[in-house]
Amino acid sequence: SKKTYDQKCRDKEEADQNVNRNTNTSNTKHIEKLFSKAQQAKQNAEEADRLYQQNVTMVGKMFEKQSMERINFLRNTVWSHLNLLSQQCVTSDELYEEVRKSFEQCDVQEDIEHFVNLRRIDDKPP
């Protein structure tokens, strides 16, 4: 539509120049014909301008919609990934807490005595 717009503007300029060049001509029928062509070229240029502006607006809205979809997709993907990582951290923390609780119940002296009693062979040294 930009090429059409540019061409219609050039046609309008040419028609205007033809009218200006031939204003001194005494042939009124020829001047009216040139003036009519200039008016038609002006209307065509205005229509091409309107269509060009409409297409520019439509493309702008399309790019805006595409950008919004891209940002929403990226946001949702990152959000889901972070939720998975967060859940993994919660699960790991729960497992760490179980280990800490088992350490709290640990008594070193008692554990050593238990090991010795469990593994000893006899009361007398060999």
N, C-alpha and C positions, 0 to 999 in steps of 0.2 A: 504493500500500500504506500510505502514511502516513495518508491520509484514512480508509481502512478501519480502521487501528489506532486513530486518534482516535475514530472512531464506536464501535468495540467497547469502548473504555475508558469512553466516556460511558454506553453501555448497561449496563456493569458497575456504574458508580457509581449509576445510577438503580435498578438491581435491588437493590443493597445498601441504598439509602435506603428502598426499599419494604419490605424485610425489617425494617429498624430501626423504621420507622413503625408497622408492624403487629405488632410483638412482643407488644403488650399485648392483642391480639385473642384471644379464646378459641377461635376456629375453627381447630383444628389442621390441618385439611385445607387451608385457605387459606394458612396459614403454611408448610406443607410445599411447596405449589405455588410460593409466592414464593421459598422457600429453594432449590428445584430450579431456578427461573429464574435466581437469583443464581449458583448453581454453574455453570450452562450459560453464562451471560454471562462468568463468570470464565474458563472454559476457552476461550471464543471470543476473549477479550481476550489470553490467553496465546498462542494460536495466531496471532493477528494480530501480536503482538509478535515472535514467532519469525520469521514471514514477513517482517516489516518489517526486522528485523536481518539476515536472509539477503539481502534485496534491497540493503540499504545496503552490505554486504560485497561483493556481486557488482559493484555500481556502482563501488565503490572500486578493486577489482581491474581493472575495465575501464579506468578513468581512469589507473591506474598503467601498464597495458600500452600505452595510447595515448601516454602521456608518454614511455615508453621508446622506442617506435617513432619518435616525433617527434625525440627526441634522437639516435637512431641515424641517421635520415635526414639530419638537419642535419650531424652529424659526418661521415658518408660524403660528403656533397656538398662540404663545406668541404675535406675531405681530398683529394678528386679535383681540386678547383680549385687547391689549393696544389701538388699534384704537377705539374699543367700549368704553373703559373707557375714552379716550380722547374726543370722541363725547359727552359722558354724561357730562363731565366737561364743554364743550363748551355750551351745552344746559343749564346747571345749571347757568353758568356765565351770559348767556343772560337773564335768568329769574331774577337773582339777580340785573342785571342792570335795568330792568324794575321797580323793587321795589325801587331802589335808585332814579330813575327819579321821581317816585311818591312822595318820601320823599322830593325831592328838591322843589316840588310844594306845599308842606305843609306849612301853616302859622298857628302857634299855636293859636295866639290871634284870628285870623279870624275863625278858626275851633271851638274854644270855643264859640264865639258869635253865630255862625251858630247853634250849638247844643242847646244853651240856647233859641234862637229864635224858633227853631223847636219844643222844648219840653215844652215851657212855656204854662201856662194855661190862665193866665190873667195878666193885667197890675197891678192890685191891689192885695195886699197880702190878704189872707183870714182872 
